[in-house]
Amino acid sequence: MRENKIDSIFCYKELFYKDTNLIGLTIEQFKIITESNFIGKIDELDFEDDGIPQFVYEFETIGLQVWEKNSRIVTIIASLYIEDD
């Protein structure tokens, strides 16, 4: 929290936008529904050490960082401070 305000929210199971749960969608479906595109390079991480990479997309214009695993969105971080490196 910054100055007594929430600065980010992590969503792992549900994040509804326009009556659609964004968790579980493909990146292409996400881009169509949100009418936005990611900025910069796509980061690849093996965050859970299971040999299956996760891909991290920065959607700076809407303040979201989107994590994809096995071609499906698994986590969305909503923040005012998402930046492209």
C-alpha positions in Angstrom: 0.0 0.0 0.0 1.2 3.4 -0.8 -0.2 6.4 1.0 -3.1 4.3 2.4 -4.2 3.2 -1.1 -4.1 -0.2 -2.6 -1.5 -0.3 -5.4 -1.9 -3.8 -6.7 -4.3 -6.8 -6.7 -3.3 -10.4 -7.7 -6.0 -12.6 -9.2 -5.5 -16.3 -9.6 -9.0 -17.8 -9.9 -11.3 -15.0 -11.1 -11.1 -11.6 -12.7 -14.3 -10.6 -14.4 -14.4 -8.0 -17.2 -17.5 -7.6 -19.4 -19.1 -10.6 -17.8 -16.1 -12.8 -18.8 -13.6 -14.4 -16.4 -10.2 -13.4 -17.8 -8.4 -16.2 -15.9 -8.3 -19.3 -18.2 -8.5 -17.4 -21.5 -5.8 -17.4 -24.2 -3.8 -14.2 -24.7 -5.6 -13.7 -28.1 -9.0 -13.9 -26.4 -7.8 -11.5 -23.7 -6.6 -9.0 -26.3 -10.0 -9.1 -28.1 -12.1 -8.7 -25.0 -9.9 -6.0 -23.4 -9.3 -4.3 -26.8 -5.6 -3.9 -25.8 -2.2 -5.2 -26.7 0.9 -6.0 -24.7 4.0 -3.8 -24.7 7.6 -4.8 -24.9 9.1 -8.3 -24.8 7.4 -11.3 -23.3 9.3 -12.6 -20.3 9.6 -16.4 -19.9 10.0 -17.8 -16.4 9.8 -21.2 -14.7 8.3 -19.7 -11.6 7.1 -23.0 -10.1 10.2 -25.0 -10.9 8.0 -27.7 -12.7 9.7 -27.4 -16.1 6.7 -25.7 -17.6 7.4 -22.0 -18.5 5.1 -19.1 -17.7 5.0 -16.2 -20.1 4.5 -12.7 -18.6 2.9 -10.0 -20.7 2.7 -6.3 -19.8 -0.5 -4.5 -20.7 0.6 -1.1 -19.6 -2.3 0.9 -21.1 -4.7 -1.0 -18.8 -2.4 -1.5 -15.9 -2.3 -5.3 -16.1 0.5 -7.9 -16.0 -0.8 -11.2 -17.4 0.8 -14.6 -16.7 0.2 -17.4 -19.1 1.0 -21.1 -18.6 0.1 -24.0 -21.0 -1.4 -21.4 -23.3 -3.9 -20.2 -20.7 -3.9 -17.2 -18.4 -3.2 -18.3 -14.8 -2.6 -14.9 -13.0 -3.4 -11.3 -13.6 -1.8 -8.5 -11.6 -3.7 -5.2 -11.6 -1.5 -2.3 -10.7 -1.0 1.4 -11.4 2.7 0.8 -11.4 3.1 -1.8 -14.2 6.0 -0.6 -16.3 7.8 -1.8 -19.4 11.6 -2.3 -18.7 
